[in-house]
């Protein structure tokens, strides 16, 4: 049947069917469905049956290659998270001192600590792989929303382009790759949030709930959304009430129970966050919004606003709900900032990820038949607009790529310093030898790294050399040099064995990676 022969209201009916498909699970829950096995046992049949397992394998391989090429090490916080796992298994966990308590990373680093020093590399692979997967889930959401808007029989290429744009836009968030390559948790949380949305749209409500709970272990901004979603599940899916209750108990215990057990301070995370030097001192509302809008390209944000307008015209509740979630997150962050929390840009990665998805949906919808939005428009009317939106974003993407590439050089230099510090400690006789001579002290930038190498809580590492030098107890003062490390044992009170450890660890012509040089 040609477009002209279709009955009046066909597009509206198609839209209503697609919206219902997205927003209301089928009577047979996806968790209970079983796909029939394909009779085709050839390569194409195998790929069709295991496509997402193959995608996951590809992401793992890509993450390993990326890590090997970048040759970077974690930032300050991840070393502290790894130390949490080590100390937990030995019953010596103390959360006093940075990094601020985040149970999200704790559920990874505790089991990883069974692997010894390999825990570092397993965490790096986990963090990068999960972070990269955010582009996949962004693409799935954009594809789903574009295909639903196109209706049955529509061409697939608009949905495919929407998926590509959404995935690329997520990876193009300002400083996103810096946090990926320093194996932080913020980019991982974007993936969990987008995965939860994708599972909900696909009717996999159990997966959606638990993915949301895990995301809530990393950012308290998720909690208001979990409360609303939990109430909705209790009303719409009573059989999941035990999951909802269990999710709430897990969240409360890990966020407040663990700090109470270890330090007797249930709100230790909030107490540390209130002391952040990165707190906004200008207008907190305007400053938070500026931080948010600075994460995505202006053209993508304009595109996201455009699709919201189109969604109003089409009465697409799914797109409007996504936009409302992004705005809601920013409002919650503003409330936190007004309370005194820092509200740094990375805390806004999640709504920026949703904006990236909406930008992808915009491009996809513009590539569809424009007459569905206004009968007076020719079918191709949206294509030039889509081309302009993508073309204008390309220079910004190139600039971001150059900035990120320049950042890698800085991170590689830091990695060399971290590796030399580890080699230095081994050359001195290991962690036990260093600790037998006094309290380790060094610049605050490397405190968590030293805690990991010496198997101490980060709060047990001195980070104020000027203060420590005025004390009477023995200290081991490490100093970061332009091309290595130095150690000065102080207040040894005649202990010549420890005083003899005064040395440098620097590269030489024969030992470019560094060698111990006694002073």
C-alpha positions, 0 to 999 in steps of 0.5 A, spaced: 500 500 500 502 506 498 503 512 502 497 515 499 493 509 500 494 508 507 488 510 511 488 517 515 491 516 522 495 511 520 502 514 523 498 516 529 496 509 530 503 506 529 506 511 534 501 509 539 503 502 538 510 503 538 510 507 544 505 501 548 511 496 546 516 500 549 513 502 555 508 496 557 512 489 558 508 484 554 504 479 558 509 474 558 515 477 561 522 477 557 525 474 563 521 468 562 521 468 554 525 463 550 528 464 543 527 458 539 533 455 537 535 457 529 536 451 525 541 454 521 548 452 524 552 455 520 556 462 521 551 466 520 546 462 525 551 462 530 552 470 530 545 471 530 544 467 536 550 470 540 551 477 537 551 480 544 556 475 547 560 477 541 559 484 542 561 483 550 568 479 547 569 485 542 569 490 548 573 486 552 579 485 547 578 493 545 579 495 552 585 491 553 588 493 547 586 501 549 589 500 556 596 497 553 596 502 548 595 508 553 600 505 558 596 509 564 595 507 571 589 509 575 588 516 578 588 517 586 581 514 588 582 507 584 588 505 588 584 507 595 578 503 592 583 497 591 586 498 598 579 497 601 578 490 598 585 488 601 584 491 608 576 488 608 579 481 607 584 482 613 579 485 617 583 492 618 578 496 613 578 504 616 575 509 611 577 515 614 581 519 609 580 520 602 577 517 597 570 518 599 566 512 601 563 509 594 560 502 595 559 501 588 567 500 587 567 496 593 563 490 590 568 489 585 575 490 589 573 486 595 573 479 591 579 482 586 583 483 592 583 475 592 588 476 586 593 479 590 597 485 585 593 482 579 587 486 582 590 492 579 590 490 572 583 486 573 580 492 576 583 496 570 580 492 565 573 492 568 573 499 569 575 500 561 570 495 559 564 497 562 565 504 561 566 503 553 559 499 554 556 505 555 556 507 548 553 500 546 547 501 551 546 509 548 546 506 541 541 501 543 536 506 546 537 511 540 536 505 535 530 503 539 526 509 539 528 511 532 525 504 530 519 505 534 518 512 531 519 509 524 513 504 525 513 497 521 516 497 515 520 503 515 527 503 513 533 501 518 538 506 516 535 512 520 535 508 527 542 505 525 545 512 524 541 514 531 545 509 534 552 511 532 551 518 533 548 516 540 554 512 542 559 517 539 556 522 543 557 519 550 564 517 548 565 525 546 563 527 553 568 532 556 574 529 559 570 522 558 576 519 556 580 522 561 576 518 566 576 512 562 583 511 562 584 513 569 579 507 571 575 511 575 568 509 576 564 515 573 564 513 566 562 506 569 556 509 572 553 512 566 553 505 563 549 502 568 544 508 568 543 507 560 543 499 561 537 500 566 534 504 561 535 500 556 532 494 560 526 497 562 524 499 555 525 492 553 521 490 558 526 486 563 524 490 569 528 485 574 535 487 570 533 494 570 531 494 577 538 491 579 542 495 575 539 501 578 541 499 585 548 498 583 548 505 580 545 507 586 551 504 590 556 509 586 552 516 586 546 518 591 543 522 585 540 515 583 536 515 589 530 519 588 529 515 581 530 509 585 524 511 590 520 513 584 521 506 580 521 502 586 514 505 588 512 504 580 514 496 581 510 495 587 504 497 584 505 494 577 509 488 579 507 486 586 511 479 584 518 484 585 516 486 592 522 482 595 527 485 590 525 492 591 525 491 599 532 487 598 535 493 593 533 498 599 536 494 604 543 493 600 543 500 599 542 502 606 547 497 609 553 498 604 552 506 604 551 507 611 552 500 615 559 498 612 562 505 615 558 504 621 562 498 622 569 500 620 569 507 623 562 508 627 560 514 622 554 512 618 555 518 614 562 518 613 562 519 605 557 526 606 562 528 611 568 528 607 564 530 601 563 537 605 570 538 606 572 538 598 576 544 595 572 543 589 566 546 592 563 552 588 564 558 591 560 562 585 553 562 584 551 555 586 545 554 581 548 557 575 555 554 576 552 547 577 548 548 570 554 551 567 558 545 569 552 540 566 552 544 559 559 544 558 559 536 558 556 536 551 557 540 545 552 545 544 550 542 537 548 536 541 544 540 546 540 543 541 539 537 538 536 534 544 532 540 545 529 539 538 527 532 539 523 534 546 519 539 541 518 533 536 516 529 542 511 534 545 508 534 538 508 526 537 506 525 544 512 521 545 512 519 553 518 515 552 523 521 550 519 526 554 521 521 560 528 521 558 529 528 558 525 529 565 530 524 568 536 528 565 533 535 568 531 531 574 538 529 575 541 536 575 536 539 580 538 533 585 545 535 583 543 543 585 540 541 591 547 537 593 551 543 591 547 548 595 548 543 601 555 544 601 557 538 596 562 539 591 558 538 584 564 537 580 562 536 573 563 528 573 557 527 577 553 530 572 556 525 566 549 521 567 544 526 565 550 528 559 549 521 557 542 521 556 543 528 552 547 524 548 542 519 547 537 524 545 541 527 540 542 521 537 534 520 537 534 527 534 538 525 528 534 519 527 528 522 527 530 527 522 532 522 517 525 519 517 519 521 513 518 529 515 511 529 513 509 525 519 511 531 523 507 536 519 504 533 512 506 540 509 513 538 509 517 533 504 519 527 506 526 529 505 526 535 509 529 533 516 535 530 512 539 537 511 538 539 518 541 532 521 547 533 516 548 540 519 547 537 526 552 532 525 557 536 521 557 542 526 559 537 531 565 534 528 570 540 529 568 540 536 570 532 536 576 533 533 578 538 538 576 534 544 580 528 541 586 532 541 585 535 548 585 527 550 591 525 546 595 531 550 592 528 557 595 521 555 602 524 555 601 527 562 598 520 565 604 516 562 609 521 565 605 519 572 605 512 570 612 512 570 613 515 577 608 510 580 612 504 577 618 507 579 615 508 586 613 501 587 620 499 584 623 503 589 620 500 595 622 493 593 629 495 592 629 498 599 627 491 602 619 491 601 613 494 605 615 491 611 622 494 611 620 501 610 614 500 615 619 498 620 623 504 620 617 509 621 611 512 619 611 513 611 610 520 609 609 523 602 606 528 597 598 528 597 598 526 590 601 519 591 598 517 598 593 512 595 598 509 591 603 508 597 597 505 601 596 500 596 604 498 595 605 498 603 598 495 604 596 500 609 589 504 609 590 511 606 589 514 612 595 511 615 599 515 610 602 521 612 600 527 607 603 533 610 611 533 610 612 540 614 607 537 619 610 531 620 617 533 620 615 537 627 613 530 630 618 526 634 616 519 632 620 516 626 618 518 619 620 515 612 620 521 608 619 520 600 619 525 595 617 525 588 623 528 584 623 530 576 625 524 574 625 519 580 624 518 587 628 520 594 627 517 601 630 521 607 629 517 614 628 522 619 628 522 627 631 515 627 634 516 634 641 513 632 638 507 628 643 507 623 640 501 619 634 505 618 638 511 617 642 508 611 636 507 607 637 514 605 637 514 597 635 516 591 631 512 585 633 515 579 634 513 572 641 512 569 644 510 562 645 503 564 638 503 568 633 507 564 627 505 568 631 507 575 636 504 580 637 505 587 643 510 589 645 510 596 646 517 599 
